[in-house]
Amino acid sequence: MMGGRFGFMFICIIIIAITVFVVYKLLKNNNIKDIGSRDNSLNILNERFARGEIDEEEYNNKKKLLSDHKKQ
C-alpha cells in the first residue's frame, strides 16, 4: 500500500516538473526579448553618434534600418 502512494506522488512530481519546464521554455522564447534587443541597438547607435564615431548620414541610415526592422 505504501508503494502505491509513493508511486502516485512520484508521478505527480514528474508531471509538475515537466509543466514548469515547458512554461519556462515558452516564457524564455517570448518576443519581449527581441524588443529589448532592438531598443538596445538604438541606444548603442545613439551613443556612437554622440561620441562622433559615425556621421549624421550613417546614423540616419542605420536608424532607418532599425526602425524598418522593428515594424516587421
N, C-alpha and C positions, 0 to 999 in steps of 0.2 A: 504494500500500500504506500509506503514512503517513496518507493521508486517511481510510482505514477505521479505523485505530486512533484517530485524533483524534475522529472522529465517534462511535465507541463510547464513548470516555471522556467526551465531551460529554454524551451521553445518560445515562450513569451519574451524572454530576454533577447533571443536571437531576432525575433520579429521587430522588436523595438529598436534594436541596434541597426538593422537594415533600414528601417524607416528614417531614423535620424541621419544615417549616411546619405540616403537618397535626397532628403530635404537639404542637407548641407551642400551636396553637389549642385543641386538646382539653384540654390541661392548664390553659390560661388560663381556660377557661369552667367549670372544675371547681366543685362546690358548696362546697368548703372556703372559698372566698372569701365566700360567703353566711354561713357560720357565724361567721367573723371579724367581719363587719359587725354581726351580731346581738349578739355579745359586746361590741363597741364601743358599741352603742346602750345596753346595760345599764350600761356604765361611765359613759357620759355622764349617764344618768339618775341613777345613784348620786351623781355629782359635783354635779348640780343640786340634789338633795335635801340633800346635805351643806352646800352653800352657802346653803341657805334660799330658793332661787329657786322651789321648789314645796313645797306642803304634803304631809302624810303621805297624805291621801286621794288626791290626784292622783298621787303617787309609786306607791302601791299599784295604782291603776287602770292606769297606764302599764306597770308591771312585769308585771301580769297579761296585758295585751295582748301584750307582748313574749314572754312565756313561752308563750302560746297560739299565737302565730305561729311560734315555734321548733319546736313539736311537729308542725306541718304539714309 
